[in-house]
Amino acid sequence: MYAIDVRHWQNQSSVNVKAHLYLDGKLHAESKIPATFPVPGGTIEVAMSGFGIKRCHYVTTAGAEYQLVPHPASAEGRRARLDRDHPALSRWIGFCSLIVLLIGAGLLVVQIVEPLSRIPPIASRIGSFESPIHLPLWLNITLGVAAAMGSMERALRLRYNWLLDGAAN
């Protein structure tokens, strides 16, 4: 039996994070993330986002992919248990994290476009953009923290979307 261990919460720099592959409880191999471990019948692929694991799959030589099951004692395993034991609460939490990320991504686009549109060559060609949304600093910070928590929640469910979770990164 194979198991993957990634201690991503101990060192937030994904450059230094390593994945450890265990075979029957004994360390079999280790690699920097993103990692690909050859195993009988295929490979195990592990990749991370800034908030947690974004990919942990067994890929057969035929190309079929299977997401690995998280260990029950891990944060991902506890989130899976919440999903199994309280599906309505889990769906509600997942929906809230998605909404917060969509709002965060939308505000990020607006906040990036406004200063970019004021660059003289851009402003002379297309004009400048005045954002209709002006948030106080405390709300901007709160939305940033909420987006980070939403991405963390999605990482615990082993769900990753480059647009939503990458924007919060």
Buried (B, 14 or more C-beta within 10 A) or exposed (E): EBBBBBEBEEEEEBEEBBBBBBEEEEEBBEEEBBBEBEBEEBBBBBBBBBBBBBBBBBBEEEEEEEEBEBBEEBBBBBBBEBBEEEEEEBEEBBEBBBEBBBBBBEBBEBBEEBEEBEEEEEEEEEEBBEEEEEBEEEEEEEBBEBBBBBBBBBBBBBBBBEEBBBBBE
